[in-house]
């Protein structure tokens, strides 16, 4: 699940740089899109256990299939944007980065 949380964070933080639509983010955005319906954190406690089990199986399969691409994208992001400061304040759209 940490990969899902990380992808969600990166997907939001990409708007803190001058090139949020850069191609390097495509696999992160795609993975986040594929996993956006999976509950994380406190939301998991609100789910019925059997439903959560089915979602976890799907999520774990997606993680297994996409992990290498997502991690490669992370490495490339760090290589391409090594000196980009990330503002950890709330953005105009209300999302805390």
C-alpha distance (Angstrom), angle and dihedral (degrees) to the residues before:
residue distance angle dihedral
X1 . . .
X2 3.78 . .
X3 3.79 89.1 .
X4 3.80 89.8 55.9
X5 3.80 92.3 48.5
X6 3.81 90.8 47.3
X7 3.80 93.0 49.3
X8 3.80 90.6 50.6
X9 3.79 90.6 50.9
X10 3.81 93.7 47.7
X11 3.78 91.1 46.8
X12 3.81 89.5 57.4
X13 3.81 95.7 39.3
X14 3.81 93.2 53.4
X15 3.80 87.6 78.5
X16 3.81 89.3 63.9
X17 3.80 90.4 71.7
X18 3.79 130.5 65.2
X19 3.81 94.4 -108.7
X20 3.82 109.0 48.9
X21 3.81 91.3 153.1
X22 3.82 94.1 52.6
X23 3.80 112.0 139.2
X24 3.80 91.8 -119.0
X25 3.81 89.2 73.5
X26 3.82 95.2 55.5
X27 3.81 96.9 94.4
X28 3.81 91.2 45.1
X29 3.81 91.5 50.2
X30 3.81 92.2 46.0
X31 3.81 92.3 49.0
X32 3.79 91.7 47.3
X33 3.81 89.9 49.2
X34 3.81 90.4 51.2
X35 3.80 92.2 49.8
X36 3.80 102.3 35.8
X37 3.81 93.3 105.0
X38 3.79 94.5 55.4
X39 3.80 112.2 102.3
X40 3.79 117.4 -126.6
X41 3.78 134.3 -176.8
X42 3.79 117.1 -3.8
X43 3.81 92.6 -2.0
X44 3.80 89.9 70.6
X45 3.81 90.7 67.4
X46 3.80 89.1 61.0
X47 3.81 94.1 57.3
X48 3.77 127.1 94.3
X49 3.84 107.9 -109.1
X50 3.82 97.3 -122.3
X51 3.78 91.6 46.9
X52 3.79 89.9 48.6
X53 3.79 90.8 49.6
X54 3.81 91.1 54.4
X55 3.81 91.4 47.7
X56 3.80 91.4 48.2
X57 3.80 90.8 53.0
X58 3.81 90.5 52.5
X59 3.79 92.1 44.4
X60 3.80 93.1 48.9
X61 3.82 90.1 50.7
X62 3.81 90.9 51.4
X63 3.79 90.8 47.8
X64 3.79 91.0 49.8
X65 3.81 92.0 48.9
X66 3.82 97.9 43.5
X67 3.80 105.5 29.9
X68 3.81 96.7 97.5
X69 3.83 92.6 49.7
X70 3.80 93.4 46.3
X71 3.80 93.0 48.5
X72 3.81 91.3 46.4
X73 3.81 88.9 52.0
X74 3.81 90.0 50.8
X75 3.79 90.8 53.1
X76 3.80 90.8 48.3
X77 3.82 91.6 48.6
X78 3.79 89.9 53.9
X79 3.81 90.2 48.1
X80 3.80 94.6 48.0
X81 3.80 97.8 40.9
X82 3.82 105.7 30.3
X83 3.79 96.4 143.4
X84 3.78 100.4 38.3
X85 3.78 109.7 121.5
X86 3.76 113.8 -139.8
X87 3.76 113.6 -140.9
X88 3.81 106.9 -137.6
X89 3.79 93.5 -161.2
X90 3.76 129.3 104.3
X91 3.77 113.9 -77.8
X92 3.79 125.3 -135.3
X93 3.81 90.3 -98.2
X94 3.81 90.2 60.3
X95 3.78 96.8 -108.9
X96 3.77 114.3 132.4
X97 3.74 111.0 -136.5
